[in-house]
Amino acid sequence: MNVFINKIVEQLEIENADSLNSDTIFRELEGWSSLSVMELIALYDDEFDKQIGDTEISKCKTIGDLYNLATE
């Protein structure tokens, strides 16, 4: 999970990542924007060889939910 969180931090350019965990609501993060969805889609493709779309991301609420998408 820590590796995944680090990838999210890097992708979304989050400065204060120390408090992030699986229960963090990612849409409330300072770096979150509509562009973030596209960045996450690219992250899943590049890092996890997973093809997901915005529909799957829209069903997620927490970083843990996003992690589950990567590991399914």
RATAZI-V960260 format. One record per helix or strand of 2 or more residues. SS is the DSSP state (H for helix, E for strand). FROM is the first residue (numbers start at 1). LEN is the number of residues. If there is no record, write none. Layout:
SS_FROM_LEN ; SS_FROM_LEN
//
This chain:
H_2_11 ; H_26_3 ; H_34_15 ; H_54_5 ; H_63_9
//
